[in-house]
Amino acid sequence: MSKTSYSALMTVYRKVVPQHFVESTQCVLTQTLPTDNFVIVCDGPLTSELEKVIERLQHCHPGVVDVFRLSENVGTAVATQKGVERCKHNLVMKLDADDLCIPERAKIQVSIFDSDPELSICGSYMGEFVDGSNEPSQVRTVPLEQDDILVYSRRRNPFNNITIMYKRDDVIAAGGYGTLRRAQDYELYVRMLHKGYKARNIETVLSSARLDADNLARRATLNNLKGFLLVRWTIFRNGYSSLPDFIIPCAGQLAYMVLPRGLRGRLYQKLLRKSS
């Protein structure tokens, strides 16, 4: 077993379902390679139910669960950056407060970093499941090797964010998370790739995300579209992508916005997803 230590990082805000939060935190705390530093950033005031979950976690895992509270909701990017800076180990396992990961996730990713000292980012395939059934019904695939990641990243996020483990020092050296409200992870990863940091994905489902009736609706909102356009404009303006790389995915997102909901659902299932 690897002797390399790692931190786990999760942000939570008041709209997270308490039971989902319980399940996600238990995935962290039951890893076959346990962490001694689980940083939970509270992005603004939480509900009493979420506070009770945190209280139990701190009681049951003293010295492991490190809770950092922000007085107001500042958004995922700023909250995550605060968490990155608070992590005490260089390797950071990134999680969302409503996803699930396999018990061997940390062991697998830490061993990959141990075998490649130049690696900065490691992700994987991601499962998606309907709430109530923890078995993935489909899988979101991503490019695996550095060259393919670089090409793919010019138009789409080459990583599944909930599967990421990265080096804290490299994230900070690259400028950390910005202030974007949406797609902030994509913008950070592109910035790191642009600066020459090494990345890879593995052909294994390490984490899975919930699908619910609101997923497609959220993807088709005006705010989501604005965030999508802004991050791609930022990437283009910084010289990472070409004009076609900017125009083509933006046109695709606009087309997706006007499709009927049922057709959006079929397109979503086919695009980079396969039945598990």
C-alpha angles and dihedrals in degrees: 000000000000117000091205113118124219139184125229117218129198133164122206134187135185098271094061113112107247095224091051089051090051092052094047095049091048089056088058096045095048098052115139086231100046126209126226092202119055108170116199116187114201105211098209129322115337133211119266089251092056091045090055090054091051091047090054092047092052091046094049097040108034114182092014104068109065112188119199117188128205116202093223139021106271100167134258097285097055093038092051092048090054088051094049090053091050096051110106097206127065095230111071125191107208121212141169121230094244105039132092130225132192119258092245095052098104093042091052096047097042090052089053091053090047090055095048115039091183094060117110104171130032124180138156147201114300130221123217123205139179113250110262093038117069093194112102113244094191139014130225108217126204135185113279111204132055098253093049091045091054093052094044094046093065090074107017141020105275093202138063099231096211090059098053129123115177143166111266094211092053092049091052093044090053091056100268126238116339127214100270113133093210134036090008091144092055092051091050094048092048090050090052092048090048089055091053102258114155122243141173142175127214127222094240131097104241098163138020132207130212121249119206139165092272097055097088092040091055091050091054099051124117091239091054090050091051090050091048092051093045096053092048091048089051091051092048094045091052090057098248098115134035127242092261089049087057099042101043100056091040090053089048092052092049090051090048089054094060098044118107112263094248092052090047088055093053091046091049092053093050099044109093091328131110133186113263 
